[in-house]
Protein backbone atom coordinates (compact mmCIF):
# COMPACT_ATOMS: atom_id res chain seq x y z
CA UNK A 1 0.00 0.00 0.00
CA UNK A 2 2.79 2.39 0.95
CA UNK A 3 4.38 2.07 -2.53
CA UNK A 4 1.15 3.10 -4.27
CA UNK A 5 0.93 6.40 -2.31
CA UNK A 6 4.05 8.02 -3.76
CA UNK A 7 2.74 8.44 -7.36
CA UNK A 8 -0.39 10.06 -5.95
CA UNK A 9 1.62 12.43 -3.77
CA UNK A 10 3.77 13.36 -6.76
CA UNK A 11 0.71 14.16 -8.86
CA UNK A 12 -0.74 16.17 -5.94
CA UNK A 13 2.36 18.33 -5.59
CA UNK A 14 2.64 18.90 -9.35
CA UNK A 15 -0.99 19.99 -9.61
CA UNK A 16 -0.58 22.19 -6.54
CA UNK A 17 2.43 23.90 -8.08
CA UNK A 18 0.52 24.48 -11.31
CA UNK A 19 -2.39 26.08 -9.41
CA UNK A 20 0.00 28.37 -7.53
CA UNK A 21 1.65 29.35 -10.80
CA UNK A 22 -1.70 30.14 -12.47
CA UNK A 23 -2.91 32.15 -9.47
CA UNK A 24 0.29 34.15 -9.48
CA UNK A 25 -0.14 35.00 -13.17
CA UNK A 26 -3.85 35.82 -13.12
CA UNK A 27 -4.84 37.09 -9.68
CA UNK A 28 -1.91 38.23 -7.60
CA UNK A 29 -0.59 41.78 -8.11
CA UNK A 30 3.01 42.39 -9.20
CA UNK A 31 5.89 42.25 -6.76
CA UNK A 32 5.45 44.57 -3.75
CA UNK A 33 6.53 48.16 -4.23
CA UNK A 34 9.88 49.09 -2.69
CA UNK A 35 9.48 50.13 0.91
CA UNK A 36 12.98 51.00 2.04
CA UNK A 37 13.39 54.45 3.54
CA UNK A 38 15.62 55.42 0.63
CA UNK A 39 13.07 54.28 -1.94
CA UNK A 40 10.21 55.99 -0.13
CA UNK A 41 12.14 59.27 0.11
CA UNK A 42 13.06 59.17 -3.57
CA UNK A 43 9.50 58.36 -4.62
CA UNK A 44 8.01 61.11 -2.47
CA UNK A 45 10.51 63.69 -3.74
CA UNK A 46 9.28 63.06 -7.29
CA UNK A 47 5.61 63.60 -6.43
CA UNK A 48 3.43 66.66 -6.55
CA UNK A 49 3.06 66.51 -2.79
CA UNK A 50 6.71 67.51 -2.39
CA UNK A 51 6.93 70.16 -5.12
CA UNK A 52 7.98 73.31 -3.26
CA UNK A 53 7.70 75.38 -6.45
CA UNK A 54 4.13 74.33 -7.07
CA UNK A 55 1.45 77.01 -7.22
CA UNK A 56 -0.41 74.88 -4.66
CA UNK A 57 2.21 75.72 -2.05
CA UNK A 58 3.49 79.14 -3.17
CA UNK A 59 0.27 81.02 -3.96
CA UNK A 60 0.37 82.91 -0.64
CA UNK A 61 4.11 83.70 -0.54
CA UNK A 62 3.76 87.33 -1.62
CA UNK A 63 0.78 88.17 0.52
CA UNK A 64 0.88 90.40 3.58
CA UNK A 65 1.17 88.80 5.97
CA UNK A 66 2.75 85.81 4.15
CA UNK A 67 0.57 83.05 5.56
CA UNK A 68 -1.96 80.50 4.35
CA UNK A 69 -5.55 81.29 5.41
CA UNK A 70 -7.30 78.82 7.66
CA UNK A 71 -9.79 77.87 4.94
CA UNK A 72 -6.97 76.81 2.60
CA UNK A 73 -4.40 75.49 5.04
CA UNK A 74 -5.81 71.99 5.52
CA UNK A 75 -4.75 70.86 2.06
CA UNK A 76 -1.97 73.28 1.22
CA UNK A 77 0.40 72.81 4.13
CA UNK A 78 1.58 70.26 6.64
CA UNK A 79 0.81 72.64 9.50
CA UNK A 80 -2.79 73.06 8.38
CA UNK A 81 -3.50 69.37 8.05
CA UNK A 82 -2.02 68.57 11.46
CA UNK A 83 -4.23 71.31 12.89
CA UNK A 84 -7.24 69.83 11.06
CA UNK A 85 -6.54 66.41 12.52
CA UNK A 86 -6.25 67.89 15.99
CA UNK A 87 -2.80 66.30 16.20
CA UNK A 88 -1.50 69.56 17.63
CA UNK A 89 -3.95 69.35 20.53
CA UNK A 90 -6.62 71.61 18.99
CA UNK A 91 -10.16 70.63 18.02
CA UNK A 92 -10.31 68.01 15.25
CA UNK A 93 -11.94 68.58 11.85
CA UNK A 94 -11.35 72.32 11.87
CA UNK A 95 -8.34 74.54 11.16
CA UNK A 96 -8.26 77.14 13.89
CA UNK A 97 -5.87 79.73 12.42
CA UNK A 98 -3.84 80.77 9.42
CA UNK A 99 -0.54 78.87 9.18
CA UNK A 100 2.99 79.74 8.06
CA UNK A 101 3.98 79.42 4.41
CA UNK A 102 6.83 77.20 3.29
CA UNK A 103 5.61 73.64 3.85
CA UNK A 104 4.41 70.96 1.47
CA UNK A 105 2.59 67.68 2.12
CA UNK A 106 5.37 65.96 4.02
CA UNK A 107 5.69 62.65 5.85
CA UNK A 108 4.04 63.92 9.04
CA UNK A 109 0.74 64.53 7.26
CA UNK A 110 0.07 60.80 7.04
CA UNK A 111 2.61 59.39 9.49
CA UNK A 112 1.29 60.48 12.86
CA UNK A 113 -0.85 58.64 15.41
CA UNK A 114 -4.07 60.54 14.63
CA UNK A 115 -3.81 60.04 10.86
CA UNK A 116 -3.09 56.34 11.35
CA UNK A 117 -6.29 55.95 13.34
CA UNK A 118 -8.43 58.22 11.16
CA UNK A 119 -11.26 56.29 9.48
CA UNK A 120 -13.80 59.02 8.70
CA UNK A 121 -13.95 61.73 6.03
CA UNK A 122 -16.18 64.78 6.08
CA UNK A 123 -17.33 66.05 2.67
CA UNK A 124 -18.52 69.55 1.65
CA UNK A 125 -22.06 68.22 1.23
CA UNK A 126 -22.13 67.38 4.93
CA UNK A 127 -21.78 63.65 4.26
CA UNK A 128 -19.69 61.70 6.75
CA UNK A 129 -18.26 58.47 5.36
CA UNK A 130 -16.38 56.10 7.59
CA UNK A 131 -14.64 52.75 7.26
CA UNK A 132 -12.06 54.25 4.89
CA UNK A 133 -8.84 53.46 6.74
CA UNK A 134 -5.90 55.56 5.58
CA UNK A 135 -7.89 56.58 2.50
CA UNK A 136 -9.80 58.87 4.85
CA UNK A 137 -6.76 61.16 4.76
CA UNK A 138 -6.55 61.16 0.95
CA UNK A 139 -10.24 61.97 0.57
CA UNK A 140 -10.02 64.98 2.88
CA UNK A 141 -8.05 66.94 0.30
CA UNK A 142 -9.29 65.34 -2.91
CA UNK A 143 -12.92 66.27 -2.43
CA UNK A 144 -13.23 69.86 -3.63
CA UNK A 145 -14.84 72.64 -1.63
CA UNK A 146 -18.39 72.71 -3.02
CA UNK A 147 -21.18 70.22 -3.59
CA UNK A 148 -24.70 69.60 -4.74
CA UNK A 149 -25.83 71.39 -1.58
CA UNK A 150 -24.08 74.65 -2.50
CA UNK A 151 -25.42 74.76 -6.05
CA UNK A 152 -28.95 73.91 -4.93
CA UNK A 153 -28.89 76.65 -2.30
CA UNK A 154 -27.59 79.27 -4.75
CA UNK A 155 -30.32 78.74 -7.36
CA UNK A 156 -33.23 77.88 -5.08
CA UNK A 157 -36.46 79.60 -6.07
CA UNK A 158 -34.96 81.48 -9.03
CA UNK A 159 -36.34 81.35 -12.60
CA UNK A 160 -34.20 78.91 -14.58
CA UNK A 161 -33.32 81.18 -17.49
CA UNK A 162 -33.31 84.66 -16.02
CA UNK A 163 -30.00 86.40 -15.43
CA UNK A 164 -29.53 87.15 -11.74
CA UNK A 165 -26.82 89.49 -10.50
CA UNK A 166 -26.42 87.49 -7.31
CA UNK A 167 -25.32 84.40 -9.22
CA UNK A 168 -21.81 83.49 -10.32
CA UNK A 169 -19.81 80.44 -11.32
CA UNK A 170 -19.48 77.94 -8.45
CA UNK A 171 -16.06 76.32 -8.50
CA UNK A 172 -15.82 72.88 -6.90
CA UNK A 173 -12.03 73.49 -6.79
CA UNK A 174 -9.38 71.03 -7.95
CA UNK A 175 -8.53 67.30 -8.11
CA UNK A 176 -11.80 65.98 -6.73
CA UNK A 177 -11.43 62.25 -7.44
CA UNK A 178 -11.77 61.41 -3.76
CA UNK A 179 -15.34 62.76 -3.80
CA UNK A 180 -16.24 61.53 -7.29
CA UNK A 181 -15.42 57.97 -6.20
CA UNK A 182 -18.30 58.09 -3.70
CA UNK A 183 -20.85 59.47 -6.16
CA UNK A 184 -24.24 60.06 -4.57
CA UNK A 185 -22.84 59.18 -1.14
CA UNK A 186 -20.72 62.35 -1.19
CA UNK A 187 -22.82 64.37 -3.70
CA UNK A 188 -19.93 66.26 -5.23
CA UNK A 189 -21.83 66.91 -8.45
CA UNK A 190 -25.00 68.90 -8.99
CA UNK A 191 -27.67 66.18 -9.03
CA UNK A 192 -30.89 66.97 -10.85
CA UNK A 193 -34.11 66.47 -8.86
CA UNK A 194 -36.00 63.31 -9.73
CA UNK A 195 -32.87 61.52 -10.97
CA UNK A 196 -31.04 58.68 -9.26
CA UNK A 197 -27.26 58.58 -9.02
CA UNK A 198 -24.72 55.86 -8.34
CA UNK A 199 -22.97 55.87 -4.99
CA UNK A 200 -19.55 54.41 -4.16
CA UNK A 201 -17.96 52.74 -7.19
CA UNK A 202 -16.36 49.46 -6.07
CA UNK A 203 -13.47 47.58 -7.59
CA UNK A 204 -12.26 44.11 -6.72
CA UNK A 205 -11.24 43.56 -3.12
CA UNK A 206 -7.51 44.06 -3.76
CA UNK A 207 -8.12 47.49 -5.34
CA UNK A 208 -10.54 49.44 -3.17
CA UNK A 209 -8.47 51.87 -1.13
CA UNK A 210 -6.68 54.86 -2.69
CA UNK A 211 -3.24 53.38 -2.04
CA UNK A 212 -4.22 50.03 -3.55
CA UNK A 213 -3.96 51.74 -6.94
CA UNK A 214 -1.89 54.86 -6.25
CA UNK A 215 1.58 54.49 -4.83
CA UNK A 216 1.30 56.46 -1.57
CA UNK A 217 4.56 58.27 -2.24
CA UNK A 218 4.86 58.78 -6.01
CA UNK A 219 1.03 58.99 -6.28
CA UNK A 220 1.30 57.11 -9.58
CA UNK A 221 -0.55 53.99 -10.62
CA UNK A 222 1.10 50.88 -12.02
CA UNK A 223 -0.78 49.97 -15.22
CA UNK A 224 0.40 46.36 -15.15
CA UNK A 225 -1.63 45.93 -11.95
CA UNK A 226 -4.76 46.82 -13.96
CA UNK A 227 -3.86 44.47 -16.81
CA UNK A 228 -4.78 41.31 -14.87
CA UNK A 229 -8.46 42.24 -15.30
CA UNK A 230 -8.14 44.81 -18.11
CA UNK A 231 -5.73 43.45 -20.77
CA UNK A 232 -6.03 46.68 -22.76
CA UNK A 233 -4.26 48.60 -19.96
CA UNK A 234 -0.65 47.62 -20.39
CA UNK A 235 0.86 51.11 -20.06
CA UNK A 236 -0.04 54.69 -19.14
CA UNK A 237 -0.81 55.29 -22.81
CA UNK A 238 -3.49 52.59 -22.80
CA UNK A 239 -5.11 53.13 -19.39
CA UNK A 240 -7.96 55.03 -21.02
CA UNK A 241 -8.71 52.02 -23.21
CA UNK A 242 -10.26 50.23 -20.22
CA UNK A 243 -13.83 49.22 -20.94
CA UNK A 244 -16.07 46.64 -19.36
CA UNK A 245 -17.63 44.55 -22.17
CA UNK A 246 -21.07 45.25 -20.73
CA UNK A 247 -20.65 49.04 -21.00
CA UNK A 248 -23.41 50.62 -23.13
CA UNK A 249 -22.67 53.12 -25.89
CA UNK A 250 -23.21 56.06 -23.55
CA UNK A 251 -22.33 58.76 -26.08
CA UNK A 252 -24.34 57.19 -28.91
CA UNK A 253 -21.54 57.41 -31.48
CA UNK A 254 -21.77 53.72 -32.41
CA UNK A 255 -18.33 52.82 -31.06
CA UNK A 256 -18.73 50.05 -28.49
CA UNK A 257 -15.01 49.21 -28.31
CA UNK A 258 -13.52 52.52 -27.17
CA UNK A 259 -12.49 52.94 -23.54
CA UNK A 260 -15.14 54.36 -21.22
CA UNK A 261 -12.85 57.40 -20.79
CA UNK A 262 -13.62 58.32 -24.40
CA UNK A 263 -17.36 57.91 -23.83
CA UNK A 264 -17.04 60.44 -21.00
CA UNK A 265 -14.86 62.75 -23.13
CA UNK A 266 -17.39 62.84 -25.98
CA UNK A 267 -20.23 63.73 -23.62
CA UNK A 268 -18.02 66.32 -21.93
CA UNK A 269 -17.22 67.99 -25.25
CA UNK A 270 -20.90 67.99 -26.19
CA UNK A 271 -21.75 69.65 -22.87
CA UNK A 272 -19.27 72.46 -23.59
CA UNK A 273 -20.80 73.00 -27.02
CA UNK A 274 -24.29 73.00 -25.55
CA UNK A 275 -23.32 75.48 -22.84
CA UNK A 276 -21.99 77.76 -25.57
CA UNK A 277 -25.20 77.45 -27.57
CA UNK A 278 -27.24 78.28 -24.48
CA UNK A 279 -25.08 81.31 -23.68
CA UNK A 280 -25.59 82.76 -27.15
CA UNK A 281 -29.24 81.86 -27.73
CA UNK A 282 -30.65 82.41 -24.24
CA UNK A 283 -28.32 84.91 -22.54
CA UNK A 284 -26.96 86.64 -25.64
CA UNK A 285 -23.31 86.57 -24.58
CA UNK A 286 -20.80 83.99 -25.99
CA UNK A 287 -18.91 81.97 -23.38
CA UNK A 288 -15.79 79.80 -23.30
CA UNK A 289 -14.04 77.64 -20.68
CA UNK A 290 -10.42 78.17 -19.66
CA UNK A 291 -8.00 75.92 -17.81
CA UNK A 292 -6.72 78.86 -15.79
CA UNK A 293 -8.58 81.62 -13.95
CA UNK A 294 -11.24 82.76 -14.37
CA UNK A 295 -12.76 79.46 -15.54
CA UNK A 296 -15.42 81.03 -17.77
CA UNK A 297 -14.87 84.11 -19.92
CA UNK A 298 -16.66 86.07 -22.60
CA UNK A 299 -15.77 84.58 -25.98
CA UNK A 300 -15.39 88.02 -27.50
CA UNK A 301 -14.70 86.81 -31.04
CA UNK A 302 -17.21 83.94 -30.76
CA UNK A 303 -14.76 81.38 -32.12
CA UNK A 304 -15.62 78.73 -29.56
CA UNK A 305 -12.38 78.83 -27.57
CA UNK A 306 -10.82 81.05 -24.94
CA UNK A 307 -7.99 82.87 -26.70
CA UNK A 308 -5.03 84.21 -24.74
CA UNK A 309 -6.28 87.78 -24.90
CA UNK A 310 -9.67 86.76 -23.50
CA UNK A 311 -8.35 85.03 -20.38
CA UNK A 312 -8.40 87.72 -17.72
CA UNK A 313 -10.49 88.54 -14.67
CA UNK A 314 -11.66 91.68 -16.43
CA UNK A 315 -13.25 89.43 -19.05
CA UNK A 316 -14.84 86.94 -16.63
CA UNK A 317 -18.28 85.84 -17.79
CA UNK A 318 -20.71 88.28 -16.13
CA UNK A 319 -24.25 87.00 -16.71
CA UNK A 320 -25.50 83.92 -14.92
CA UNK A 321 -28.79 82.06 -14.86
CA UNK A 322 -29.56 79.09 -12.60
CA UNK A 323 -29.42 76.73 -15.57
CA UNK A 324 -25.99 78.00 -16.56
CA UNK A 325 -24.69 77.77 -12.98
CA UNK A 326 -25.66 74.09 -12.82
CA UNK A 327 -24.20 73.26 -16.21
CA UNK A 328 -20.87 75.02 -15.73
CA UNK A 329 -20.47 73.50 -12.26
CA UNK A 330 -20.80 69.94 -13.56
CA UNK A 331 -18.62 70.66 -16.57
CA UNK A 332 -15.75 71.87 -14.39
CA UNK A 333 -16.23 68.99 -11.95
CA UNK A 334 -15.55 66.49 -14.75
CA UNK A 335 -12.45 68.46 -15.79
CA UNK A 336 -11.20 68.08 -12.24
CA UNK A 337 -12.17 64.38 -12.16
CA UNK A 338 -9.67 63.29 -14.80
CA UNK A 339 -9.67 59.79 -13.31
CA UNK A 340 -13.47 59.48 -13.35
CA UNK A 341 -13.25 56.67 -15.89
CA UNK A 342 -11.72 54.57 -13.09
CA UNK A 343 -13.02 56.27 -9.94
CA UNK A 344 -16.72 56.34 -10.89
CA UNK A 345 -17.50 56.34 -14.63
CA UNK A 346 -21.23 55.79 -14.21
CA UNK A 347 -21.59 58.81 -11.91
CA UNK A 348 -19.66 61.01 -14.35
CA UNK A 349 -21.85 59.90 -17.25
CA UNK A 350 -25.03 60.44 -15.23
CA UNK A 351 -23.99 64.01 -14.40
CA UNK A 352 -23.05 64.80 -18.00
CA UNK A 353 -26.16 63.21 -19.51
CA UNK A 354 -28.52 64.98 -17.12
CA UNK A 355 -26.82 68.35 -17.60
CA UNK A 356 -27.04 68.10 -21.39
CA UNK A 357 -30.65 66.95 -21.11
CA UNK A 358 -31.50 69.94 -18.91
CA UNK A 359 -30.00 72.37 -21.42
CA UNK A 360 -31.89 70.56 -24.19
CA UNK A 361 -35.11 71.90 -22.65
CA UNK A 362 -34.30 75.30 -24.13
CA UNK A 363 -31.74 74.77 -26.93
CA UNK A 364 -31.45 72.12 -29.60
CA UNK A 365 -29.03 69.28 -28.93
CA UNK A 366 -29.09 65.86 -30.57
CA UNK A 367 -29.16 63.19 -27.86
CA UNK A 368 -30.22 60.42 -30.21
CA UNK A 369 -28.93 56.99 -29.16
CA UNK A 370 -27.28 58.31 -25.99
CA UNK A 371 -27.65 56.04 -22.98
CA UNK A 372 -27.88 57.04 -19.32
CA UNK A 373 -26.68 54.42 -16.82
CA UNK A 374 -29.54 53.64 -14.42
N, C-alpha and C positions, 0 to 999 in steps of 0.2 A: 504493500500500500504506500509506504513511504517513498518508493521510487517513482510512483505515478504522480506525486504531488509537484515535483520540481518543474515539469513542463508547464503545468498550470500556473505556478508562481511566475515563471518566466514570461508567459503570455500576459499575466496580470500587470507585471511591472512595465512591459513594453507598451501596453495599451494606456496605462497610467501616464507614462512619459509623453505619449502622443497627445493625450488630452491636455496636459499641462502646456505643451508646445502650442496647441491650437488656441487655448485660452490666452496665452501670452501674446499671440499674434492678433487676435480679434478683439479681446475685451480690455486687457490691461493697458494702462497708459504707458507712455515711454518712460525711460529711466528717470528716476527722481531728479528734480532740478538741483543744481549745486547749492549747498547750504553752509559752506564754510564762511567765516566772517569776511575773508578777503573777497570771495565771490559775491556775497551779499552787498558789501560796500561798493564794489565795482558796478554791480547791476543798478543799485540805487542811484549812483552818481550819474548814470546815463538816462535817468528817467526825468519826466517833467516835474515830478515832486521835488527834485533837488536843483532845479534850474534857477539860480539866483538872479539871472538876467531877465527872467520871464516877466512879462507885463503883469501876471497874476501876483507877483511878489514885490514889484517895484512901483506899481501905480501910485502909491501914496508917498513916495520918497521926497517929492518936491513940495509937499503940502506943509502948511504952517498951522499947528505943529506937525512935524513929520511922524505921524502915527497912523495905525490902521483902525478905523472906527469899529466900535463894538459889533455893529451889524454886518461887518465884512470879515472880522477877525477869525471867526470859527474855522473858515476854510482857507484863509490866506496867510496863516501864520501858525507856527507851533504853539506860541504863547496863547493864542486865541482858542485853539482846540483844547488845550489842557485846561483852560478856564471853563470852556463849555462842558467838559467832562466832570468838572468839579474836582479834578485831580490836585488842584492847588488849594483845596480846602474851602472853595466858594460853592455856592449853590450849583447843582448840576443842571444841564440842559438850558443854560443861559450864559451869555458872555456879559460880564458885569461892567467892563470898562474898555476903552480903547487900549491897544497894545503897541509896543514898540515895533518899528519897522526892522527889516534885516534878517528875518528868519524865513525858512522854507517849510516844507512838510518833512521834518526829520524823523529819526528813529523813535524819539520819545512820543510822537503822536500815537503810534500803535503799540509801542513796547513800554507800557506802564500798567500797573495793577488794575486801574479802573477800566482802561480800554480792553484789557484781556477778559474782563468779566462782563463787559457791555454786551447786551443781547437784544436791545430795543432801539429802534430808530423812530424819531419823530419827523413827520413830513409836513410841508407847508399847508396841506389841506387840513391838517389836524389829525390825520391818521397816525396811529401808533402801531407799529408792526414789530412783533418780537419773535424770538426763536431764530435770530439771524446769525448768532455767533459773531466772529470777527467781522463779517460782512456788515454788521450794524455800523461799524466805523466808516466803511467805504460809502455806504448809502447816505450818511449824514452830509457829505459834501458833494455827492453826485446826484442831487435831487432837485436842483433849481431853487428858486425863491418864491415862485408863484404856483397857483394851482387852479383847478376848476372852480374852487370856492371864490378866488379873487376875481376871475372873469365874470362869474355869475353875479357877484355883488356889484360890480362896476356897471353892468348893463341892465340891471333889474328895473323893470317897469318902463323902460325907454322904448320908443318906437324904433323898430329894427333898422329902418333905412333913412332916418333923419340924422343929420350931422348935429353933434352935441359938443359944445365947447369944453365940457367937463371930461370928455373921453380922450384917451390917448392910447398908444400902443402899450400893451402889457408884456413885459419881457420876462419869460420864465428864468432867464439867466443862461448859464453855460453847462455843457457836459452833464446831461441829466439822465444818463442811462440807469443810474441807481433807482430812480423813480419810475422810469418807463418800464423797467422789468416787472414792477408790481401792478401795472395797469390800473384797473378800477379800484384796487385795494388802496393805492396811494393817490389816485385821481390827479395826476400831473397835468393831463390834457384837459381842454374844455370838452365836456361830454354833453352832447345834445339831449335835452329832455325827451323821454320816451324811448330812448335807445338803450341797448344793453352793451356792456363792454367787458372784455376779458380781464381777469385779475392776474395774479402772479403767473408768469410763464415758466413752467418747469422744464428742466432737462433731465437726463438720466442721473441716477443717484450720485455718480462720481463727479458730475459737473453741475452743481447747484449753487454753491457759494461763489462769490466774486473771485476769490483766489484759487478756485478750482480751474478757472480758465485763464485768468490774468496772473502772471507772475507778480507776487506782492511787492517786488522791488523794481523790476524793469517796467512793470505794468503791462507788458506785452503778452499776447497769446502765442501759443505754439500750435500752428496749423496742423501739424501731424497728429496732435491729440484729437482733433476734430475728424480726421480722415478715417478713423476706425468705423464711425457711423456715417460719415459724409465723404465718400471717396473723391468727390469733386474738389474738396478742400485740401489740397496738398501743399499749398504755399500761401503767403499773404496775398499774392495776385489772384488766387482762386477762391479765397474765403467767401466772396460775394456770390459765388456760383452755387452755394448751398441751397438746396430746395428739397423739401419733403415731397415724395411722389404724389401724395394726396392733395397737395396745395392747388387750390382753384386758380383760374386765370383772373386774378383780382383786377388787373388793369384793362382786361378785355381786348388786348392787342393780338390774341391768337397764339402767343408764344407760351407754351406750357412746359418748356424746358429751361428757361432762364432762371437764375437764382432769384429767391424771393426779394433780395435787396433791389433787384431791377424792377420788380413789380412795384415796390414802394417808391422807387425813384420816379417812375413814370407817373404815378398818381401825384407825387409831390410837385413835379413839373407842371402837371395839369392844374393843380391848385394855384400855383403862382400865376399862370396865364388867366385863370378865372378871376382871381383877385384883381388883376390888372383890368380885365373887362369890366368888372363891377365898379372899379374906381372911376373909369372913364364914363360909363353909361349911367351910373346912378349918382355918383358924387360930382363928376365933371372935372376931375383932377387926376392926371395919370400918376401912377405909383410904381416904384421899383424897390426890390429888396437889395440890401447890401450886406456884406459879410464883416463890416466894421460898424462904426457908430456914426449917425443913428442907423437903426436897422431898416427903416422905411423912409424913402425920400420921394420928393416930387420928380417924376421922370420928365424933365423940362422939354426934352426934344422928342418925347413919346416914341423912343426906339426900342422899348421893352427891357432895357438894362440900365443899371445905375452906372453912369460914366463917372470918371474921376472927378470932373468938375461939379458933379451933382452931389457928391458925398460930403456933406458938411451939415453941422447942426443948424445953420441958417436955412438949409433947404429941407429940413425934416418935414415929413408929411404932416399937414396941419389939420385935416378934416376927417373926423372919425365918426362912424356910425356903429351901433352895436354889432351889426352883422360883420363889419370890417374888423372890429376888435377881435371877435371870435376867430375869424378866418386867419388873420395875421398871427395870432397867438399860436394856433395849432401848426401853422406853417413853420414858424421859428422853432417850435418844440421839436419837430422832426429834423430840422437842421442840426439841432444840438443833441439829437439821439442818433448819431451816425451808426451806432451798433444796434439799432432797433431790429434789424433783420435777424439778429441772434437773441437780443434781450427780450423782445416781445413783438414779433412781426404782426401778429393778428391785431394787437392794440393799435399799432401805428397805422395799419390799413383801415381799421374802423374809424379812427380820428380823421384820416384824410378823406375817406369816402363820404362820411357824414358832413364834413365841411364843404366839400364840393357840392354835395346834394343840397345843402342849405343855400349856397349861392345860386344854385340852379333854379331856385324859386323866383329869382328876379332877373337873371341873365341866362342866355342860352349857353348850354354846355352839353356836349354829347357824352352821355354815360352809358350808351348802348353796350351791352355784354359785360359791363363791370360787375364784379361780385363782391359783396360785403360778407366777411366772415361772421357767422352768427354763433 
